[in-house]
Amino acid sequence: MNPFDIDHWPNRIVSGPGAVAKLGALAAELGAQRALVVCGATVARGEMLARAREGLGAACAGVFDRVESQNPLPCVRAGAAMARELGADLIVSVGGGSAIDAAKCMVMLLASGGDLGPYIMSEARKRLGDNVLPHIAVPTTTGSSSEVMPSAGCRDPQERRKLLFLDAALVPKVVVLDPQMAAYASPELTAHSGMTAVARCVEALYSARRNPVSTALALHAARLLARARPRSVAVPHDLEARAQCQIACLMSGVAAINAMASVVHAIGHVFGGRFGLQHGVAHSILLAPAMRLLLPAIGEDQYELLPALGMDAAASIETLVAQLPLAQRLRDTVIGRNDLPEIARIAMGDYMIPNAPRAISEADLLALLQSAW
């Protein structure tokens, strides 16, 4: 067994139907009195925001409801400015990965004086330290795992690239997993976010940095997702299915941040940065061919996936995707065939590529993309 080091473990997790009603008490435990709620328009229009505000009670100082998909940098800056104006002493994100990542980036902007550049993912990046606003995350989708991960991202629309960050201080202090808050997600969003969690499980399992703890979490998460994901798509208010997906998503995040993802996620970063596509697009279309490319590299360990996904794990993923309201091929998206070489070139520079279980070339990535065309 290779030596390993479990660096990242989530902070407090509060789970159960109606758990969002505890937000006020949780804020008080953190010593906070002026919370800024961060969400997008969909959350703001419906009952999710109302539930969060009711849970916070008098501790809710304001709402920033302008989060957009992929977190455009100007939007994140506007949210940080609002937090500063309100004198916020707590950020509460309510939404999917975009809302949670937006809150993290706002926290970074406030702690850094407005300059994210030194914190962008690299070996020489600056660390935030402990002087950051506390953050409570209330996920309403079951895919990003941002609620338990030290990573975050936002999109620079001028440069058409994703800015990626990794810092232990970005992990929310508290995660509230309330399946009633996840029940509002559409079948399409549930499917997209779910495939992100599935891809995170699989990439953690074939990672060159996998370890017994990450493998155990990823395998159990994959089992839960295989069972509960189709139910949560078909019957949105099945709270038991939603709760299982929430737990599985959380576990997939802890598994992947300690073993690290690789090829599929690296390409997903390019899809998001250049084309504004949800991560689930790359994960649903590319996961099965990536499994055929990379699973053989881990030898006998690949067969651990079989009890979770079926006798042919890659074929099981293809069957799952075919049953979901998702794009099935890259040609079904805004990506053109002529874009594929540039996508492969950029993805080769992503920090996740070295976590693949064998050496990966630009030609490998291009072939993978072409096979999914």
Rosetta blueprint (number, residue, H / E / L):
1 M L
2 N L
3 P L
4 F L
5 D L
6 I L
7 D L
8 H L
9 W L
10 P L
11 N L
12 R E
13 I E
14 V E
15 S E
16 G L
17 P L
18 G L
19 A H
20 V H
21 A H
22 K H
23 L H
24 G H
25 A H
26 L H
27 A H
28 A H
29 E H
30 L L
31 G L
32 A L
33 Q L
34 R L
35 A E
36 L E
37 V E
38 V E
39 C E
40 G E
41 A H
42 T H
43 V H
44 A H
45 R H
46 G L
47 E H
48 M H
49 L H
50 A H
51 R H
52 A H
53 R H
54 E H
55 G H
56 L H
57 G H
58 A H
59 A H
60 C E
61 A E
62 G E
63 V E
64 F E
65 D E
66 R E
67 V E
68 E L
69 S L
70 Q L
71 N L
72 P E
73 L H
74 P H
75 C H
76 V H
77 R H
78 A H
79 G H
80 A H
81 A H
82 M H
83 A H
84 R H
85 E H
86 L H
87 G L
88 A L
89 D L
90 L E
91 I E
92 V E
93 S E
94 V E
95 G E
96 G L
97 G H
98 S H
99 A H
100 I H
101 D H
102 A H
103 A H
104 K H
105 C H
106 M H
107 V H
108 M H
109 L H
110 L H
111 A H
112 S H
113 G L
114 G L
115 D L
116 L L
117 G H
118 P H
119 Y H
120 I E
121 M L
122 S L
123 E L
124 A L
125 R L
126 K L
127 R L
128 L L
129 G L
130 D L
131 N L
132 V L
133 L L
134 P L
135 H E
136 I E
137 A E
138 V E
139 P E
140 T L
141 T L
142 T L
143 G L
144 S L
145 S L
146 S H
147 E H
148 V H
149 M L
150 P L
151 S E
152 A E
153 G E
154 C E
155 R E
156 D E
157 P L
158 Q L
159 E L
160 R L
161 R E
162 K E
163 L E
164 L E
165 F E
166 L E
167 D L
168 A H
169 A H
170 L H
171 V L
172 P L
173 K L
174 V E
175 V E
176 V E
177 L E
178 D L
179 P H
180 Q H
181 M H
182 A H
183 A L
184 Y L
185 A L
186 S L
187 P H
188 E H
189 L H
190 T H
191 A H
192 H H
193 S H
194 G H
195 M H
196 T H
197 A H
198 V H
199 A H
200 R H
201 C H
202 V H
203 E H
204 A H
205 L H
206 Y L
207 S L
208 A L
209 R L
210 R L
211 N L
212 P H
213 V H
214 S H
215 T H
216 A H
217 L H
218 A H
219 L H
220 H H
221 A H
222 A H
223 R H
224 L H
225 L H
226 A H
227 R H
228 A H
229 R H
230 P H
231 R H
232 S H
233 V H
234 A H
235 V L
236 P L
237 H L
238 D L
239 L H
240 E H
241 A H
242 R H
243 A H
244 Q H
245 C H
246 Q H
247 I H
248 A H
249 C H
250 L H
251 M H
252 S H
253 G H
254 V H
255 A H
256 A H
257 I H
258 N H
259 A H
260 M L
261 A L
262 S L
263 V H
264 V H
265 H H
266 A H
267 I H
268 G H
269 H H
270 V H
271 F H
272 G H
273 G H
274 R H
275 F H
276 G L
277 L L
278 Q L
279 H H
280 G H
281 V H
282 A H
283 H H
284 S H
285 I H
286 L H
287 L H
288 A H
289 P H
290 A H
291 M H
292 R H
293 L H
294 L H
295 L H
296 P H
297 A H
298 I H
299 G H
300 E H
301 D H
302 Q H
303 Y H
304 E H
305 L H
306 L H
307 P H
308 A H
309 L H
310 G L
311 M L
312 D L
313 A H
314 A H
315 A H
316 S H
317 I H
318 E H
319 T H
320 L H
321 V H
322 A H
323 Q L
324 L L
325 P L
326 L L
327 A L
328 Q L
329 R L
330 L H
331 R H
332 D H
333 T L
334 V L
335 I L
336 G L
337 R H
338 N H
339 D H
340 L H
341 P H
342 E H
343 I H
344 A H
345 R H
346 I H
347 A H
348 M L
349 G L
350 D L
351 Y L
352 M L
353 I H
354 P H
355 N H
356 A L
357 P L
358 R L
359 A L
360 I L
361 S L
362 E H
363 A H
364 D H
365 L H
366 L H
367 A H
368 L H
369 L H
370 Q H
371 S H
372 A L
373 W L
